[in-house]
Amino acid sequence: MNLLRGKFWSCSLPVLLFFGVVLSCTPRIAVPEPEVREEMDSDVEEWHGGNSEIRIATLEGAFTLGVPESSLGNLTADALRFRAAHELHRFVHLGFIPGEGLNGELEEGILTTSDMYRLVPDEQSLVILELGGNQILRLADEIARRGGAPVSGLRMGIRNGYAAGVLVNSEVVDSNRTYLLATTTAALEIGSSFRWLRDAEARVDVPICLRELLADHFRNTSSVQPLLDGRIRQL
């Protein structure tokens, strides 16, 4: 069953509907080299009328990145999944992003626009994939080999470098069904150990970059607190 085919939605950027799958028309922008980061920060300041410190939210604790799970990883994966569900107008089972898709951590206190550009300096954007149950199990094993990664909707243990007790929304993974996974274009790039995800049964590219997606999530969350809930555990 193809969960994505024929699905589309309104958005502020142009998209192309091709054989029932929405394709982004937004050009990719390369990750800036270190020597141009200062110029990039200057551009951010100019973009916001000379003020790069536009307040987005107040963080009630520091958001850190690590394995097997982390507060920043959990929030990012949750935000990806929730936004994907909003765009599709249907339930999305999983969210996932490789840890290297985020650059640094967030300190407690006022979160600003410049913080978001430092956290996500590139233009990776939201991608929704339709995967079979066996592909979900493969993803879980790849995450286990890394010692963990930012996930949402997935609960699992890691035993001797392999995934154990894998659950999707509290249910055992069914190899005969398909699941929707929200991730980013960075996970699918050449050189990523997750590039095999490009073999998904269906794919939708949503023209919103991760930086803006996270900023919207922070703005719309009444209490922005770090969360660890045991979604990935070392056994």
KELUMMAR-344420 format. One line per field, with one value per residue (C-alpha): residue number from 1; residue in one letter; chain; z, y, x. Coordinates in Angstrom, 1 decimal, padded with zeros to 4 digits. Layout:
N
pos: NUM,...
code: A,...
unit: A,...
c3: Z,...
c2: Y,...
c1: X,...
// end
This chain:
235
pos: 1,2,3,4,5,6,7,8,9,10,11,12,13,14,15,16,17,18,19,20,21,22,23,24,25,26,27,28,29,30,31,32,33,34,35,36,37,38,39,40,41,42,43,44,45,46,47,48,49,50,51,52,53,54,55,56,57,58,59,60,61,62,63,64,65,66,67,68,69,70,71,72,73,74,75,76,77,78,79,80,81,82,83,84,85,86,87,88,89,90,91,92,93,94,95,96,97,98,99,100,101,102,103,104,105,106,107,108,109,110,111,112,113,114,115,116,117,118,119,120,121,122,123,124,125,126,127,128,129,130,131,132,133,134,135,136,137,138,139,140,141,142,143,144,145,146,147,148,149,150,151,152,153,154,155,156,157,158,159,160,161,162,163,164,165,166,167,168,169,170,171,172,173,174,175,176,177,178,179,180,181,182,183,184,185,186,187,188,189,190,191,192,193,194,195,196,197,198,199,200,201,202,203,204,205,206,207,208,209,210,211,212,213,214,215,216,217,218,219,220,221,222,223,224,225,226,227,228,229,230,231,232,233,234,235
code: M,N,L,L,R,G,K,F,W,S,C,S,L,P,V,L,L,F,F,G,V,V,L,S,C,T,P,R,I,A,V,P,E,P,E,V,R,E,E,M,D,S,D,V,E,E,W,H,G,G,N,S,E,I,R,I,A,T,L,E,G,A,F,T,L,G,V,P,E,S,S,L,G,N,L,T,A,D,A,L,R,F,R,A,A,H,E,L,H,R,F,V,H,L,G,F,I,P,G,E,G,L,N,G,E,L,E,E,G,I,L,T,T,S,D,M,Y,R,L,V,P,D,E,Q,S,L,V,I,L,E,L,G,G,N,Q,I,L,R,L,A,D,E,I,A,R,R,G,G,A,P,V,S,G,L,R,M,G,I,R,N,G,Y,A,A,G,V,L,V,N,S,E,V,V,D,S,N,R,T,Y,L,L,A,T,T,T,A,A,L,E,I,G,S,S,F,R,W,L,R,D,A,E,A,R,V,D,V,P,I,C,L,R,E,L,L,A,D,H,F,R,N,T,S,S,V,Q,P,L,L,D,G,R,I,R,Q,L
unit: A,A,A,A,A,A,A,A,A,A,A,A,A,A,A,A,A,A,A,A,A,A,A,A,A,A,A,A,A,A,A,A,A,A,A,A,A,A,A,A,A,A,A,A,A,A,A,A,A,A,A,A,A,A,A,A,A,A,A,A,A,A,A,A,A,A,A,A,A,A,A,A,A,A,A,A,A,A,A,A,A,A,A,A,A,A,A,A,A,A,A,A,A,A,A,A,A,A,A,A,A,A,A,A,A,A,A,A,A,A,A,A,A,A,A,A,A,A,A,A,A,A,A,A,A,A,A,A,A,A,A,A,A,A,A,A,A,A,A,A,A,A,A,A,A,A,A,A,A,A,A,A,A,A,A,A,A,A,A,A,A,A,A,A,A,A,A,A,A,A,A,A,A,A,A,A,A,A,A,A,A,A,A,A,A,A,A,A,A,A,A,A,A,A,A,A,A,A,A,A,A,A,A,A,A,A,A,A,A,A,A,A,A,A,A,A,A,A,A,A,A,A,A,A,A,A,A,A,A,A,A,A,A,A,A
c3: 000.0,-001.0,001.8,000.1,-003.5,-004.5,-001.3,-001.6,000.4,000.3,001.0,000.5,-002.0,-005.4,-005.7,-008.7,-008.7,-010.8,-011.0,-007.7,-005.7,-004.6,-005.6,-004.2,-006.8,-004.2,-005.2,-002.7,-001.1,-000.2,003.4,003.9,004.4,007.8,006.2,005.0,008.2,009.4,006.2,006.6,010.1,008.6,006.0,008.7,010.5,007.4,006.5,009.9,009.5,011.3,014.2,014.2,017.7,017.0,019.9,019.0,022.4,026.0,026.7,030.2,030.2,027.9,024.9,024.4,021.7,022.3,022.3,022.8,023.0,023.8,024.6,021.4,019.3,020.8,020.2,016.6,015.7,017.3,015.4,012.1,012.7,013.9,011.0,008.5,010.0,009.7,006.1,005.1,007.2,008.4,011.0,010.5,012.4,012.8,012.8,012.4,011.7,011.8,014.7,012.4,010.9,013.9,014.6,018.4,021.3,022.7,026.0,028.5,028.1,025.1,021.8,018.8,015.1,015.0,017.3,014.7,011.9,014.0,014.9,011.2,008.9,005.8,003.9,004.6,004.3,005.3,003.5,004.1,003.1,002.9,004.2,004.6,008.0,007.1,006.2,009.6,011.3,009.1,010.2,013.8,013.4,011.7,014.6,017.1,015.4,015.9,019.6,019.1,017.0,017.2,016.7,017.4,017.5,017.8,021.0,021.1,023.1,022.0,022.8,021.4,018.7,017.4,017.9,020.4,021.2,018.4,018.7,016.6,018.5,021.1,018.5,017.2,013.7,011.1,008.0,005.9,006.4,005.5,007.7,007.2,008.2,008.5,008.0,006.1,002.8,004.6,005.6,002.0,000.6,-000.9,001.8,004.5,005.9,005.6,001.8,001.3,002.5,-001.1,-002.0,-000.1,-001.7,-002.0,-001.2,-000.7,-000.5,001.6,000.7,004.3,005.7,009.0,010.5,009.9,010.9,014.3,014.8,014.1,016.6,019.3,018.7,019.0,022.1,025.3,027.5,025.9,028.3,027.7,027.5,027.9,028.0,027.4,023.7,023.1,025.8,026.2,027.4
c2: 000.0,003.4,005.8,008.8,008.6,011.4,013.4,017.1,020.3,024.0,025.7,029.1,027.7,026.1,022.3,020.0,017.2,014.3,010.9,011.7,012.5,016.1,017.2,020.3,023.0,024.7,024.7,023.3,025.7,024.3,024.2,027.4,027.0,028.2,031.2,032.5,031.8,035.4,036.8,034.5,035.9,039.4,038.4,037.1,040.4,042.4,040.1,041.0,044.7,045.0,042.8,039.1,038.6,038.3,036.4,033.0,031.4,031.0,027.6,026.3,024.3,023.5,021.3,018.9,016.4,012.9,009.2,007.0,009.8,013.5,016.4,018.3,015.1,014.2,017.7,017.8,014.3,015.1,018.4,016.7,014.1,016.6,019.0,016.1,015.0,018.6,018.9,015.5,015.9,012.3,010.3,010.0,007.1,008.1,010.9,010.6,012.7,011.7,013.5,015.2,017.1,019.4,021.7,022.2,022.7,025.3,027.0,027.8,031.2,033.3,031.5,033.8,033.7,033.6,030.6,028.8,029.6,028.2,025.1,024.4,026.3,024.4,024.3,020.7,020.3,018.0,014.7,012.2,008.6,005.5,002.5,-001.2,-002.9,-004.6,-001.2,000.2,-002.7,-002.0,001.6,000.6,-001.6,001.2,003.5,000.8,000.5,004.3,003.9,005.9,008.8,011.4,009.5,010.0,007.4,004.7,002.9,000.3,-001.1,-001.6,-004.9,-005.7,-003.2,-004.4,-003.1,-005.1,-004.8,-002.4,-000.7,001.9,003.8,001.0,-001.7,-004.5,-003.7,-005.6,-006.6,-006.7,-003.1,000.3,003.3,007.0,008.4,012.1,012.9,015.5,015.7,015.5,011.9,010.9,012.5,010.6,009.9,009.4,005.9,006.2,007.0,003.6,005.4,006.8,003.3,004.1,002.9,006.6,010.0,013.5,016.5,019.4,022.8,023.9,023.9,022.3,025.7,027.2,024.1,024.1,027.8,027.3,024.4,026.5,029.4,027.2,025.3,026.9,025.3,024.5,022.0,019.4,015.9,012.4,009.6,006.4,006.0,004.5,002.5,000.7,-002.8
c1: 000.0,001.4,000.7,002.1,000.9,-001.3,-000.7,000.0,-000.6,-000.3,003.0,004.7,007.3,006.6,006.5,006.1,003.6,005.1,003.3,001.6,004.7,005.5,009.0,010.7,011.7,013.9,017.6,020.1,022.6,026.0,027.2,029.4,033.1,034.5,036.0,032.7,030.8,031.5,030.1,027.0,026.4,026.6,024.0,021.7,022.0,021.3,018.3,016.8,017.2,020.5,019.5,020.6,019.3,015.6,014.0,012.4,011.7,013.0,014.7,014.1,017.3,020.3,019.6,022.6,023.5,024.7,024.0,022.1,019.6,019.8,017.5,018.4,018.1,014.7,013.3,014.6,013.2,009.9,009.7,010.4,007.7,005.0,005.7,005.5,002.1,000.9,001.9,000.5,-002.6,-002.1,-000.2,003.5,005.0,008.7,011.1,014.9,017.9,021.6,023.3,025.8,022.9,023.0,025.9,026.4,024.0,021.6,022.2,019.5,017.8,016.8,017.0,017.6,017.8,021.5,021.4,019.3,021.8,024.6,022.7,021.6,024.1,023.1,019.8,018.8,015.0,012.2,011.7,009.0,009.7,007.5,009.4,008.7,008.9,012.2,013.7,012.6,014.5,017.5,017.4,017.2,020.3,022.2,021.3,022.4,025.8,026.2,025.4,022.2,020.7,017.9,014.6,010.9,008.1,010.8,011.8,014.6,017.5,021.1,022.7,026.2,025.8,022.4,018.9,016.7,013.0,012.3,008.9,007.1,004.6,004.5,003.9,006.2,007.4,005.4,007.5,004.3,003.2,004.6,005.6,006.0,009.4,010.2,013.9,016.0,017.8,021.1,020.4,020.0,023.2,026.1,028.5,025.8,025.6,021.8,021.8,020.1,016.9,016.7,015.4,012.2,008.9,007.8,009.2,007.9,010.2,008.7,010.2,011.0,014.5,015.2,016.3,012.9,011.1,012.8,012.2,008.5,008.5,010.1,007.7,004.7,005.8,004.6,007.2,010.5,012.2,014.9,013.5,015.0,012.5,014.5,013.5,016.9,018.6,021.9,021.1
// end
